[in-house]
Amino acid sequence: MPWRLHLTNRALLRLDLLDENNPPLLAAWTQPGRVSYLDVQSGAAMGEKRLADVGSRQPERWLLLQPELAAPNGVYPPVVPGPGITLYLSRTAQQRLYHLASGELYFVSPAQETHFSPGGVGAHRFLTAALKRTGDLAAALDSAGKLYLYRQHTQIGVFGLVPGIDPTAFTAVALPDADDTLYVAYDRCLLNVSAEGQVRKRLELHYPIGAFACSPRGHLLACSDKDTNVIRVYDGETLHPLRQRHALDLMAKATQVQLIADQPPSMVMLNTLTINDQGALAFGLAGVICVTDVSQMLALPQPAQPIHQEPI
């Protein structure tokens, strides 16, 4: 399966594996509101869309836009990057979370719209957000390092995770399908957090994160090293590192889809990743996409399993 494709001459905004239906597709966002769909197995082009006015929350406009958001295989993308806005969708696209560039956050369901805002003193704003694909849980991290959790239109908790966040450092939050788990990636740190805001696992990294991805069920996490473009894959439950490989090495092992294509610049930073629970991995370097598998990466030593002894 490993392949690479020079799709565009600008940095990719986002990649998502849409493999819930056949054929499995990769959504590659090349510009705000512009997406190309590629066959995961071969890299063949499966269509392109330009989506206008994705930030409109007007019900009449949404009825017109919603059918256009579905991929050719019928799957709604989890995230739609638009001009000055990031739109998060449930699997049915009935629930959606609008994160504006200003930091404002709106949750919209068929019957209601709710504006979420950080509390406390000071001009804090939401830096990143996530919506569970079931549409019933949303999370947001503000510039004060507080995690906000919402059950649809109702706030269910605010939790202090870090003393404060450098807005220039990489920050992301992910809500997998697992009922009681979410993940936070910040600068040089990965957190496994319960739905009650308790940090269950913390992993301090020796490198700054450049890109982060969580598989749909939270089995696998992937991070890239901002300085070197080494990609590392972690176990979602324990945060133990499983595999690693330099992005250029993975590209070199992948079949080139075009007869003639440019290689990505050697010094460009990897800024987008996606991974599924079976270990399929896609990433972008500048405008070049590589779809591969964790089996192409180098396995890391695993902790020894305790020896089970039968009682005497």
Backbone as CSV, one residue per row, in Angstrom:
resi,resn,N_x,N_y,N_z,CA_x,CA_y,CA_z,C_x,C_y,C_z
1,MET,0.795,-1.225,0.000,0.000,0.000,0.000,0.830,1.279,0.000
2,PRO,2.036,1.322,0.588,2.715,2.619,0.715,2.856,3.338,-0.623
3,TRP,2.417,4.596,-0.665,2.548,5.407,-1.865,2.746,6.868,-1.483
4,ARG,3.242,7.632,-2.445,3.406,9.069,-2.228,2.920,9.802,-3.464
5,LEU,2.457,11.029,-3.230,1.842,11.805,-4.305,2.112,13.280,-4.075
6,HIS,2.623,13.951,-5.096,2.791,15.403,-5.051,1.470,16.032,-5.476
7,LEU,0.705,16.504,-4.490,-0.646,16.991,-4.761,-0.705,18.481,-5.052
8,THR,0.129,19.274,-4.354,0.030,20.726,-4.475,1.394,21.348,-4.195
9,ASN,1.541,22.604,-4.554,2.802,23.311,-4.315,2.780,24.137,-3.040
10,ARG,1.756,23.944,-2.218,1.697,24.643,-0.940,1.512,23.619,0.166
11,ALA,1.756,24.038,1.403,1.632,23.130,2.539,0.183,22.674,2.706
12,LEU,0.000,21.404,2.961,-1.329,20.858,3.194,-1.864,21.327,4.539
13,LEU,-3.177,21.581,4.594,-3.787,22.034,5.840,-4.123,20.871,6.769
14,ARG,-4.613,19.769,6.185,-5.087,18.677,7.018,-5.268,17.419,6.179
15,LEU,-5.080,16.258,6.830,-5.347,14.960,6.225,-6.253,14.161,7.158
16,ASP,-7.193,13.415,6.576,-8.061,12.539,7.366,-8.319,11.250,6.599
17,LEU,-8.168,10.119,7.289,-8.533,8.827,6.731,-10.028,8.617,6.933
18,LEU,-10.765,8.497,5.834,-12.210,8.274,5.876,-12.460,6.845,5.410
19,ASP,-12.299,5.894,6.328,-12.340,4.483,5.954,-13.499,3.729,6.592
20,GLU,-14.540,4.467,7.011,-15.704,3.800,7.598,-16.551,3.117,6.526
21,ASN,-16.512,3.615,5.306,-17.231,3.006,4.178,-16.239,2.678,3.079
22,ASN,-16.668,1.864,2.130,-15.838,1.555,0.972,-16.190,2.478,-0.185
23,PRO,-15.204,2.894,-0.985,-13.789,2.602,-0.785,-13.188,3.513,0.288
24,PRO,-12.173,3.029,1.020,-11.502,3.901,1.982,-10.841,5.076,1.257
25,LEU,-11.078,6.287,1.784,-10.560,7.485,1.141,-9.691,8.285,2.092
26,LEU,-8.799,9.067,1.505,-8.027,10.056,2.245,-8.519,11.434,1.831
27,ALA,-8.936,12.245,2.811,-9.320,13.629,2.533,-8.099,14.512,2.744
28,ALA,-7.691,15.221,1.703,-6.520,16.093,1.762,-6.974,17.533,1.540
29,TRP,-6.886,18.335,2.583,-7.314,19.734,2.502,-6.128,20.580,2.039
30,THR,-6.245,21.122,0.846,-5.155,21.886,0.255,-5.277,23.379,0.525
31,GLN,-6.512,23.850,0.732,-6.793,25.246,1.054,-8.030,25.266,1.947
32,PRO,-8.281,26.381,2.631,-9.536,26.467,3.386,-10.738,26.230,2.477
33,GLY,-11.547,25.231,2.805,-12.725,24.931,2.015,-12.470,24.166,0.730
34,ARG,-11.247,23.707,0.510,-10.940,22.965,-0.710,-10.301,21.628,-0.339
35,VAL,-10.896,20.531,-0.820,-10.449,19.201,-0.430,-10.345,18.301,-1.656
36,SER,-9.319,17.458,-1.646,-9.157,16.422,-2.661,-9.317,15.064,-1.986
37,TYR,-9.985,14.136,-2.665,-10.194,12.793,-2.139,-9.349,11.809,-2.931
38,LEU,-8.617,10.954,-2.208,-7.713,9.994,-2.831,-8.014,8.599,-2.307
39,ASP,-7.905,7.603,-3.191,-8.071,6.218,-2.778,-6.909,5.826,-1.866
40,VAL,-7.219,5.284,-0.695,-6.181,4.976,0.290,-5.230,3.906,-0.233
41,GLN,-5.744,2.941,-0.983,-4.902,1.837,-1.426,-3.961,2.220,-2.560
42,SER,-4.432,3.073,-3.467,-3.659,3.324,-4.685,-3.198,4.768,-4.864
43,GLY,-3.842,5.711,-4.190,-3.544,7.115,-4.410,-4.299,7.710,-5.583
44,ALA,-5.186,6.950,-6.204,-5.950,7.450,-7.353,-6.882,8.573,-6.920
45,ALA,-7.002,9.585,-7.769,-7.885,10.719,-7.478,-9.334,10.266,-7.531
46,MET,-10.102,10.636,-6.516,-11.505,10.242,-6.410,-12.439,11.450,-6.365
47,GLY,-11.903,12.624,-6.698,-12.743,13.806,-6.733,-12.173,14.953,-5.927
48,GLU,-12.718,16.139,-6.178,-12.285,17.353,-5.481,-13.505,18.234,-5.263
49,LYS,-13.508,18.953,-4.138,-14.614,19.858,-3.842,-14.091,21.193,-3.364
50,ARG,-14.829,22.237,-3.729,-14.617,23.576,-3.184,-15.885,23.949,-2.436
51,LEU,-15.759,24.152,-1.154,-16.906,24.389,-0.283,-16.939,25.852,0.115
52,ALA,-18.010,26.530,-0.236,-18.131,27.953,0.062,-18.927,28.160,1.343
53,ASP,-18.528,29.177,2.094,-19.316,29.625,3.239,-19.495,28.538,4.291
54,VAL,-18.413,27.777,4.599,-18.530,26.698,5.585,-18.724,27.242,7.000
55,GLY,-18.441,28.515,7.209,-18.598,29.086,8.540,-19.999,29.574,8.854
56,SER,-20.909,29.516,7.886,-22.268,29.999,8.117,-23.020,29.031,9.016
57,ARG,-23.632,29.582,10.067,-24.417,28.750,10.979,-25.923,28.904,10.734
58,GLN,-26.308,29.588,9.679,-27.714,29.768,9.367,-28.338,28.429,8.963
59,PRO,-29.471,28.051,9.559,-30.075,26.747,9.245,-30.356,26.546,7.763
60,GLU,-30.814,27.602,7.078,-31.131,27.468,5.659,-29.875,27.185,4.842
61,ARG,-28.787,27.882,5.197,-27.523,27.664,4.489,-26.973,26.274,4.782
62,TRP,-27.132,25.807,6.024,-26.616,24.505,6.390,-27.324,23.386,5.618
63,LEU,-28.616,23.514,5.390,-29.346,22.493,4.640,-28.802,22.343,3.230
64,LEU,-28.303,23.435,2.663,-27.711,23.380,1.333,-26.278,22.858,1.362
65,LEU,-25.542,23.211,2.420,-24.126,22.855,2.498,-23.909,21.415,2.934
66,GLN,-24.745,20.907,3.821,-24.508,19.596,4.421,-24.298,18.478,3.397
67,PRO,-25.134,18.347,2.362,-24.888,17.265,1.394,-23.538,17.388,0.691
68,GLU,-23.058,18.617,0.524,-21.785,18.825,-0.165,-20.590,18.405,0.679
69,LEU,-20.767,18.341,1.999,-19.652,18.031,2.888,-19.278,16.558,2.887
70,ALA,-20.190,15.693,2.499,-19.912,14.258,2.505,-18.895,13.913,1.422
71,ALA,-17.983,12.991,1.750,-17.005,12.502,0.785,-17.691,11.598,-0.229
72,PRO,-17.019,11.271,-1.336,-17.636,10.389,-2.336,-18.060,9.026,-1.791
73,ASN,-17.468,8.569,-0.685,-17.895,7.294,-0.099,-18.980,7.477,0.967
74,GLY,-19.493,8.711,1.096,-20.596,8.976,2.002,-20.212,9.335,3.420
75,VAL,-18.917,9.387,3.720,-18.457,9.693,5.078,-18.251,11.196,5.225
76,TYR,-18.764,11.749,6.314,-18.490,13.158,6.609,-17.105,13.287,7.230
77,PRO,-16.295,14.232,6.790,-14.979,14.417,7.411,-15.141,14.888,8.841
78,PRO,-14.229,14.495,9.737,-14.343,14.935,11.128,-14.085,16.422,11.304
79,VAL,-13.268,16.992,10.416,-12.885,18.403,10.529,-12.898,19.036,9.145
80,VAL,-13.447,20.246,9.085,-13.450,21.021,7.840,-12.748,22.347,8.111
81,PRO,-11.537,22.546,7.594,-10.877,23.846,7.753,-11.415,24.845,6.746
82,GLY,-11.882,25.977,7.247,-12.405,27.018,6.371,-11.691,28.332,6.607
83,PRO,-12.021,29.368,5.880,-11.382,30.676,6.075,-11.729,31.250,7.455
84,GLY,-10.750,31.318,8.324,-10.958,31.900,9.647,-11.792,31.053,10.583
85,ILE,-11.961,29.773,10.268,-12.810,28.918,11.102,-12.411,27.465,10.912
86,THR,-12.592,26.669,11.968,-12.453,25.219,11.878,-13.768,24.615,12.321
87,LEU,-14.336,23.768,11.476,-15.635,23.162,11.726,-15.442,21.686,12.050
88,TYR,-15.964,21.253,13.208,-15.900,19.859,13.637,-17.277,19.237,13.465
89,LEU,-17.329,18.026,12.896,-18.596,17.384,12.572,-18.753,16.048,13.280
90,SER,-19.989,15.747,13.689,-20.312,14.398,14.120,-20.415,13.509,12.886
91,ARG,-20.554,12.208,13.094,-20.616,11.290,11.953,-21.803,11.585,11.040
92,THR,-22.903,12.050,11.622,-24.091,12.353,10.826,-24.143,13.804,10.381
93,ALA,-23.196,14.617,10.869,-23.155,16.060,10.599,-24.357,16.791,11.185
94,GLN,-25.103,16.151,12.079,-26.215,16.820,12.743,-25.729,17.711,13.877
95,GLN,-24.623,17.323,14.504,-23.998,18.148,15.541,-22.680,18.690,14.982
96,ARG,-22.401,19.943,15.274,-21.176,20.540,14.772,-20.660,21.598,15.745
97,LEU,-19.360,21.742,15.725,-18.664,22.669,16.614,-17.872,23.636,15.745
98,TYR,-18.133,24.940,15.916,-17.462,25.976,15.133,-16.408,26.649,16.006
99,HIS,-15.146,26.544,15.617,-14.062,27.213,16.337,-13.538,28.341,15.451
100,LEU,-13.833,29.574,15.842,-13.433,30.737,15.061,-11.980,31.103,15.350
101,ALA,-11.353,31.770,14.398,-9.963,32.205,14.584,-9.831,33.150,15.769
102,SER,-10.908,33.826,16.131,-10.893,34.717,17.297,-10.845,33.951,18.611
103,GLY,-11.065,32.637,18.558,-11.101,31.822,19.758,-12.501,31.487,20.226
104,GLU,-13.508,32.091,19.604,-14.891,31.800,19.988,-15.281,30.384,19.573
105,LEU,-16.240,29.823,20.318,-16.660,28.452,20.089,-18.183,28.377,20.141
106,TYR,-18.782,27.712,19.131,-20.233,27.549,19.061,-20.551,26.084,18.815
107,PHE,-21.469,25.548,19.624,-21.982,24.202,19.385,-23.386,24.328,18.816
108,VAL,-23.630,23.612,17.700,-24.910,23.717,17.007,-25.477,22.316,16.799
109,SER,-26.727,22.141,17.183,-27.484,20.929,16.911,-28.722,21.335,16.117
110,PRO,-29.508,20.368,15.622,-30.673,20.756,14.816,-31.632,21.712,15.517
111,ALA,-31.661,21.689,16.857,-32.672,22.490,17.554,-32.106,23.684,18.316
112,GLN,-30.775,23.800,18.402,-30.231,24.820,19.306,-28.809,25.198,18.914
113,GLU,-28.432,26.436,19.250,-27.049,26.907,19.133,-26.618,27.466,20.477
114,THR,-25.389,27.106,20.920,-24.866,27.570,22.201,-23.468,28.127,22.010
115,HIS,-23.231,29.296,22.591,-21.915,29.927,22.556,-21.145,29.530,23.807
116,PHE,-19.958,28.933,23.627,-19.099,28.574,24.745,-18.014,29.631,24.891
117,SER,-17.647,29.954,26.122,-16.578,30.931,26.345,-15.788,30.540,27.584
118,PRO,-14.466,30.820,27.590,-13.662,30.538,28.773,-14.090,31.419,29.943
119,GLY,-14.005,30.883,31.133,-14.328,31.667,32.319,-13.090,32.282,32.934
120,GLY,-13.258,32.910,34.077,-12.125,33.497,34.785,-11.817,34.902,34.345
121,VAL,-10.825,35.470,35.001,-10.410,36.843,34.729,-9.336,36.841,33.650
122,GLY,-9.408,37.798,32.740,-8.394,37.905,31.701,-8.959,37.576,30.331
123,ALA,-8.215,37.957,29.316,-8.671,37.778,27.932,-8.248,36.406,27.415
124,HIS,-8.704,35.336,28.069,-8.390,33.988,27.622,-9.286,33.618,26.444
125,ARG,-8.766,32.749,25.607,-9.536,32.297,24.449,-9.236,30.827,24.219
126,PHE,-10.116,30.177,23.487,-9.916,28.768,23.172,-8.868,28.638,22.066
127,LEU,-7.825,27.854,22.361,-6.768,27.648,21.389,-7.046,26.469,20.469
128,THR,-7.706,25.449,20.999,-7.977,24.253,20.209,-9.232,23.583,20.759
129,ALA,-9.862,22.778,19.923,-11.121,22.137,20.320,-11.241,20.790,19.623
130,ALA,-12.243,20.020,20.054,-12.524,18.722,19.441,-13.975,18.367,19.701
131,LEU,-14.540,17.571,18.805,-15.903,17.070,18.947,-15.863,15.568,18.732
132,LYS,-16.439,14.838,19.679,-16.533,13.389,19.537,-17.407,13.061,18.337
133,ARG,-17.066,11.995,17.619,-17.792,11.678,16.394,-19.244,11.298,16.665
134,THR,-19.555,10.872,17.894,-20.946,10.627,18.256,-21.716,11.928,18.417
135,GLY,-21.010,13.059,18.547,-21.632,14.371,18.638,-22.098,14.758,20.020
136,ASP,-21.875,13.902,21.025,-22.419,14.189,22.354,-21.413,14.822,23.303
137,LEU,-20.140,14.890,22.936,-19.125,15.436,23.829,-18.182,16.343,23.053
138,ALA,-17.920,17.523,23.621,-16.979,18.477,23.029,-15.950,18.847,24.080
139,ALA,-14.754,19.190,23.625,-13.677,19.596,24.519,-12.963,20.795,23.923
140,ALA,-12.450,21.648,24.781,-11.690,22.817,24.334,-10.628,23.139,25.371
141,LEU,-9.494,23.623,24.900,-8.386,24.010,25.769,-8.143,25.493,25.581
142,ASP,-8.116,26.244,26.697,-7.939,27.687,26.567,-6.501,28.094,26.833
143,SER,-6.231,29.381,26.644,-4.865,29.892,26.752,-4.344,29.905,28.185
144,ALA,-5.224,29.671,29.156,-4.798,29.563,30.544,-4.446,28.129,30.916
145,GLY,-4.550,27.208,29.961,-4.235,25.816,30.228,-5.363,25.041,30.864
146,LYS,-6.588,25.547,30.752,-7.742,24.856,31.324,-8.494,24.089,30.240
147,LEU,-8.915,22.886,30.616,-9.683,22.029,29.732,-11.158,22.168,30.073
148,TYR,-11.978,22.460,29.060,-13.426,22.593,29.214,-14.092,21.410,28.520
149,LEU,-15.016,20.758,29.216,-15.767,19.650,28.647,-17.247,20.005,28.613
150,TYR,-17.896,19.648,27.504,-19.307,19.969,27.304,-20.046,18.722,26.848
151,ARG,-21.199,18.482,27.467,-22.102,17.436,27.009,-23.172,18.130,26.178
152,GLN,-22.969,18.088,24.863,-23.777,18.869,23.932,-23.790,20.341,24.373
153,HIS,-24.924,20.885,24.782,-25.020,22.319,25.070,-24.683,22.673,26.516
154,THR,-24.333,21.680,27.339,-24.134,21.912,28.769,-22.676,21.704,29.169
155,GLN,-22.111,22.673,29.879,-20.758,22.522,30.399,-20.781,21.538,31.563
156,ILE,-19.877,20.534,31.506,-19.857,19.517,32.565,-18.602,19.582,33.417
157,GLY,-17.626,20.413,33.044,-16.437,20.506,33.878,-15.378,21.412,33.298
158,VAL,-14.583,21.990,34.190,-13.415,22.791,33.824,-12.252,22.285,34.668
159,PHE,-11.133,21.965,34.018,-10.028,21.321,34.715,-8.712,21.998,34.339
160,GLY,-7.913,22.345,35.337,-6.605,22.934,35.087,-5.590,21.861,34.765
161,LEU,-5.046,21.892,33.550,-4.086,20.871,33.134,-2.649,21.363,33.184
162,VAL,-2.425,22.583,32.716,-1.081,23.174,32.748,-1.222,24.611,33.235
163,PRO,-0.177,25.179,33.859,-0.295,26.528,34.431,-0.628,27.605,33.410
164,GLY,-0.184,27.427,32.187,-0.430,28.405,31.124,0.137,27.859,29.834
165,ILE,-0.374,28.319,28.728,0.026,27.761,27.440,0.666,28.839,26.592
166,ASP,1.816,28.517,26.056,2.455,29.383,25.074,1.675,29.259,23.774
167,PRO,1.032,30.326,23.309,0.187,30.211,22.105,0.960,29.842,20.850
168,THR,2.298,29.959,20.880,3.091,29.575,19.713,3.458,28.091,19.719
169,ALA,3.264,27.407,20.851,3.595,25.989,20.942,2.442,25.154,20.387
170,PHE,2.768,23.991,19.860,1.732,23.113,19.324,0.790,22.673,20.437
171,THR,-0.494,22.772,20.176,-1.505,22.385,21.156,-2.659,21.701,20.436
172,ALA,-3.087,20.544,20.941,-4.203,19.828,20.327,-4.927,19.022,21.389
173,VAL,-6.211,18.784,21.161,-7.004,17.913,22.016,-7.752,16.953,21.104
174,ALA,-7.905,15.691,21.534,-8.575,14.671,20.721,-9.574,13.909,21.571
175,LEU,-10.726,13.614,20.981,-11.790,12.861,21.644,-12.066,11.600,20.824
176,PRO,-11.437,10.475,21.167,-11.714,9.232,20.439,-13.066,8.654,20.830
177,ASP,-13.420,7.535,20.210,-14.702,6.903,20.491,-14.763,6.284,21.887
178,ALA,-13.607,6.037,22.504,-13.602,5.484,23.857,-14.435,6.371,24.783
179,ASP,-15.246,5.742,25.631,-16.234,6.480,26.411,-15.634,7.470,27.402
180,ASP,-14.487,7.148,27.978,-14.014,7.947,29.110,-12.595,8.463,28.937
181,THR,-12.155,8.673,27.697,-10.771,9.060,27.463,-10.686,10.209,26.474
182,LEU,-9.770,11.119,26.754,-9.395,12.133,25.772,-7.898,12.346,25.868
183,TYR,-7.342,12.975,24.858,-5.896,13.178,24.802,-5.589,14.646,24.566
184,VAL,-4.522,15.095,25.214,-4.031,16.450,25.016,-2.564,16.360,24.609
185,ALA,-2.202,17.053,23.552,-0.815,17.165,23.113,-0.425,18.630,23.206
186,TYR,0.646,18.891,23.951,1.075,20.274,24.125,2.593,20.350,24.181
187,ASP,3.180,21.075,23.248,4.616,21.360,23.231,5.449,20.076,23.277
188,ARG,5.857,19.644,24.485,6.668,18.434,24.654,5.978,17.429,25.577
189,CYS,4.668,17.380,25.545,3.942,16.574,26.515,2.705,15.928,25.885
190,LEU,2.451,14.666,26.256,1.233,13.961,25.901,0.493,13.590,27.184
191,LEU,-0.828,13.790,27.194,-1.641,13.475,28.358,-2.777,12.547,27.960
192,ASN,-2.972,11.501,28.757,-4.164,10.667,28.685,-5.055,11.106,29.841
193,VAL,-6.230,11.645,29.525,-7.090,12.290,30.517,-8.445,11.591,30.538
194,SER,-8.995,11.397,31.735,-10.323,10.800,31.857,-11.389,11.849,31.574
195,ALA,-12.616,11.384,31.359,-13.728,12.300,31.113,-14.080,13.116,32.349
196,GLU,-13.490,12.765,33.504,-13.669,13.551,34.728,-12.530,14.541,34.934
197,GLY,-11.660,14.685,33.915,-10.571,15.650,33.993,-9.347,15.170,34.734
198,GLN,-9.282,13.892,35.077,-8.126,13.351,35.801,-7.051,12.916,34.820
199,VAL,-5.814,13.381,35.037,-4.694,12.970,34.197,-4.263,11.575,34.629
200,ARG,-4.497,10.596,33.749,-4.167,9.212,34.088,-2.749,8.840,33.676
201,LYS,-2.298,9.389,32.563,-0.940,9.129,32.095,-0.365,10.426,31.543
202,ARG,0.887,10.683,31.855,1.597,11.855,31.326,2.927,11.389,30.771
203,LEU,3.232,11.812,29.567,4.508,11.466,28.952,5.227,12.742,28.549
204,GLU,6.372,12.996,29.179,7.208,14.132,28.813,8.120,13.707,27.665
205,LEU,8.034,14.417,26.563,8.798,14.088,25.371,10.129,14.833,25.346
206,HIS,11.075,14.281,24.606,12.376,14.940,24.477,12.433,15.822,23.231
207,TYR,11.280,16.063,22.631,11.238,16.857,21.399,9.955,17.673,21.370
208,PRO,9.942,18.789,20.647,8.704,19.572,20.482,7.812,18.940,19.422
209,ILE,6.530,18.867,19.701,5.587,18.253,18.768,5.343,19.184,17.578
210,GLY,5.390,18.613,16.381,5.070,19.369,15.175,3.707,19.050,14.623
211,ALA,3.263,17.800,14.813,1.935,17.355,14.374,1.520,16.208,15.277
212,PHE,0.198,16.036,15.417,-0.338,15.024,16.327,-1.578,14.418,15.703
213,ALA,-1.782,13.108,15.926,-2.983,12.430,15.454,-3.370,11.349,16.440
214,CYS,-4.674,11.144,16.575,-5.240,10.106,17.435,-6.118,9.217,16.571
215,SER,-5.974,7.901,16.682,-6.826,6.992,15.907,-8.263,7.064,16.426
216,PRO,-9.241,6.676,15.609,-10.648,6.865,15.991,-11.035,6.275,17.334
217,ARG,-10.493,5.136,17.702,-10.836,4.513,18.982,-9.775,4.767,20.055
218,GLY,-8.765,5.544,19.704,-7.742,5.904,20.674,-6.700,4.837,20.919
219,HIS,-6.633,3.822,20.062,-5.640,2.773,20.260,-4.228,3.260,19.989
220,LEU,-4.079,4.147,19.004,-2.761,4.611,18.587,-2.729,6.133,18.538
221,LEU,-1.583,6.685,18.943,-1.304,8.111,18.817,-0.060,8.267,17.964
222,ALA,0.000,9.347,17.201,1.182,9.619,16.382,1.611,11.060,16.590
223,CYS,2.910,11.259,16.723,3.483,12.602,16.866,4.676,12.729,15.939
224,SER,4.887,13.925,15.436,6.113,14.199,14.685,6.994,15.141,15.494
225,ASP,8.287,14.960,15.329,9.275,15.834,15.949,9.377,17.108,15.098
226,LYS,9.075,18.239,15.701,9.073,19.508,14.971,10.434,19.825,14.377
227,ASP,11.514,19.397,15.043,12.869,19.755,14.603,13.436,18.799,13.567
228,THR,13.050,17.513,13.631,13.709,16.517,12.787,12.776,15.790,11.827
229,ASN,11.443,15.897,12.013,10.450,15.183,11.203,10.465,13.669,11.429
230,VAL,10.999,13.230,12.553,10.839,11.830,12.939,9.412,11.638,13.447
231,ILE,8.735,10.591,12.958,7.376,10.276,13.383,7.439,9.148,14.403
232,ARG,6.741,9.314,15.505,6.680,8.274,16.538,5.237,7.897,16.808
233,VAL,5.002,6.615,17.026,3.667,6.083,17.304,3.652,5.529,18.723
234,TYR,2.574,5.853,19.453,2.462,5.488,20.866,1.192,4.674,21.103
235,ASP,1.242,3.842,22.133,0.052,3.150,22.592,-0.854,4.149,23.301
236,GLY,-2.133,4.198,22.912,-3.024,5.207,23.467,-3.291,5.038,24.944
237,GLU,-3.329,3.806,25.429,-3.653,3.572,26.836,-2.477,3.862,27.752
238,THR,-1.288,3.374,27.377,-0.121,3.497,28.262,0.794,4.653,27.889
239,LEU,0.633,5.206,26.679,1.523,6.227,26.102,2.931,5.694,25.874
240,HIS,3.089,4.375,25.877,4.415,3.805,25.621,4.737,3.908,24.134
241,PRO,5.964,4.353,23.771,6.341,4.443,22.349,6.451,3.056,21.726
242,LEU,5.876,2.915,20.530,5.864,1.624,19.856,6.798,1.577,18.651
243,ARG,6.751,2.628,17.813,7.534,2.627,16.583,7.973,4.044,16.234
244,GLN,9.015,4.143,15.399,9.461,5.445,14.930,10.157,5.298,13.589
245,ARG,10.151,6.375,12.821,10.854,6.414,11.531,10.852,7.849,11.036
246,HIS,11.905,8.237,10.365,11.963,9.568,9.766,10.987,9.628,8.587
247,ALA,10.294,10.767,8.449,9.297,10.921,7.398,9.898,10.710,6.002
248,LEU,11.103,11.204,5.763,11.728,11.041,4.447,12.068,9.584,4.163
249,ASP,12.401,8.807,5.199,12.660,7.377,5.004,11.374,6.651,4.604
250,LEU,10.257,7.034,5.239,8.979,6.427,4.882,8.590,6.788,3.456
251,MET,8.840,8.037,3.063,8.542,8.439,1.686,9.405,7.687,0.687
252,ALA,10.664,7.463,1.041,11.573,6.776,0.124,11.138,5.334,-0.128
253,LYS,10.450,4.728,0.837,9.987,3.341,0.689,8.627,3.249,0.003
254,ALA,8.002,4.390,-0.235,6.662,4.413,-0.822,6.735,4.534,-2.345
255,THR,5.803,3.913,-3.031,5.742,3.980,-4.488,5.249,5.352,-4.927
256,GLN,5.952,5.953,-5.885,5.549,7.250,-6.399,4.401,7.077,-7.395
257,VAL,3.272,7.755,-7.131,2.084,7.595,-7.977,2.312,8.209,-9.347
258,GLN,2.899,9.418,-9.402,3.142,10.067,-10.699,4.440,9.578,-11.324
259,LEU,4.509,9.694,-12.634,5.758,9.357,-13.316,6.845,10.362,-12.979
260,ILE,6.460,11.637,-12.933,7.407,12.704,-12.607,6.801,13.544,-11.502
261,ALA,7.526,13.722,-10.409,7.020,14.510,-9.282,8.184,15.053,-8.481
262,ASP,7.969,16.209,-7.899,9.003,16.815,-7.072,9.034,16.178,-5.694
263,GLN,10.224,16.072,-5.135,10.375,15.646,-3.753,10.152,16.851,-2.839
264,PRO,9.663,16.629,-1.619,9.497,17.763,-0.704,10.850,18.319,-0.298
265,PRO,10.934,19.610,-0.002,12.197,20.179,0.487,12.643,19.456,1.748
266,SER,13.945,19.246,1.897,14.458,18.450,3.018,14.247,19.124,4.358
267,MET,14.111,20.458,4.390,14.031,21.183,5.659,12.605,21.606,6.019
268,VAL,11.606,21.227,5.219,10.247,21.642,5.518,9.717,20.859,6.714
269,MET,8.862,21.487,7.522,8.345,20.832,8.714,7.091,20.038,8.385
270,LEU,7.019,18.824,8.901,5.810,18.018,8.788,4.749,18.628,9.695
271,ASN,3.589,18.949,9.137,2.594,19.661,9.947,1.225,19.007,9.966
272,THR,1.065,17.835,9.330,-0.233,17.176,9.388,-0.052,15.663,9.352
273,LEU,-0.807,14.978,10.223,-0.741,13.529,10.387,-2.151,12.984,10.536
274,THR,-2.345,11.729,10.154,-3.572,11.011,10.493,-3.236,9.534,10.608
275,ILE,-3.933,8.829,11.499,-3.661,7.414,11.742,-4.979,6.723,12.083
276,ASN,-5.105,5.446,11.711,-6.288,4.701,12.121,-5.897,3.600,13.099
277,ASP,-6.883,2.890,13.623,-6.625,1.895,14.659,-5.908,0.664,14.128
278,GLN,-5.927,0.453,12.808,-5.216,-0.680,12.221,-3.770,-0.343,11.873
279,GLY,-3.368,0.918,12.054,-1.983,1.293,11.823,-1.707,1.950,10.488
280,ALA,-2.728,2.217,9.681,-2.516,3.002,8.465,-2.164,4.432,8.870
281,LEU,-1.177,5.002,8.213,-0.643,6.306,8.587,-0.487,7.157,7.336
282,ALA,-0.914,8.418,7.413,-0.715,9.358,6.307,-0.159,10.653,6.866
283,PHE,0.734,11.278,6.114,1.305,12.552,6.552,1.638,13.391,5.333
284,GLY,1.843,14.674,5.583,2.165,15.592,4.498,3.437,16.361,4.779
285,LEU,4.283,16.440,3.783,5.477,17.291,3.817,5.333,18.284,2.675
286,ALA,5.173,19.571,3.028,4.840,20.585,2.026,3.574,20.123,1.315
287,GLY,3.607,19.945,-0.007,2.435,19.497,-0.733,2.486,18.040,-1.147
288,VAL,3.405,17.273,-0.542,3.560,15.856,-0.875,2.919,15.008,0.214
289,ILE,2.073,14.065,-0.206,1.384,13.156,0.711,2.066,11.797,0.675
290,CYS,2.198,11.183,1.837,2.663,9.809,1.918,1.641,9.019,2.728
291,VAL,1.159,7.914,2.163,0.282,6.979,2.870,1.060,5.690,3.071
292,THR,1.182,5.282,4.313,2.006,4.123,4.639,1.362,3.364,5.785
293,ASP,2.156,2.576,6.496,1.650,1.747,7.592,2.713,1.683,8.679
294,VAL,2.279,1.527,9.909,3.251,1.494,11.012,4.198,0.303,10.882
295,SER,3.818,-0.725,10.106,4.723,-1.855,9.904,5.973,-1.448,9.134
296,GLN,5.935,-0.296,8.455,7.099,0.218,7.739,8.047,0.983,8.664
297,MET,7.657,1.143,9.917,8.466,1.882,10.874,9.297,0.922,11.719
298,LEU,10.281,1.465,12.423,11.164,0.654,13.256,10.521,0.413,14.609
299,ALA,10.459,-0.857,15.009,9.872,-1.202,16.295,10.798,-0.783,17.423
300,LEU,10.219,-0.275,18.495,10.980,0.152,19.667,10.876,-0.909,20.756
301,PRO,11.893,-0.993,21.627,11.843,-1.989,22.708,10.609,-1.794,23.577
302,GLN,9.974,-2.908,23.923,8.778,-2.871,24.748,9.114,-3.298,26.181
303,PRO,8.355,-2.791,27.143,8.628,-3.184,28.530,8.406,-4.676,28.714
304,ALA,9.227,-5.267,29.567,9.120,-6.703,29.812,7.794,-7.015,30.485
305,GLN,7.175,-8.109,30.048,5.928,-8.544,30.662,6.228,-9.275,31.968
306,PRO,5.467,-8.995,33.016,5.714,-9.702,34.277,5.463,-11.188,34.123
307,ILE,6.308,-11.984,34.782,6.181,-13.441,34.725,5.059,-13.891,35.654
308,HIS,4.114,-14.616,35.089,2.988,-15.095,35.892,3.384,-16.396,36.580
309,GLN,3.227,-16.445,37.867,3.537,-17.638,38.635,2.281,-18.163,39.317
310,GLU,2.081,-19.456,39.177,0.953,-20.079,39.838,1.220,-20.175,41.351
311,PRO,0.211,-19.935,42.166,0.442,-20.055,43.609,0.798,-21.470,43.998
312,ILE,1.691,-21.567,44.993,2.132,-22.894,45.463,1.034,-23.515,46.323
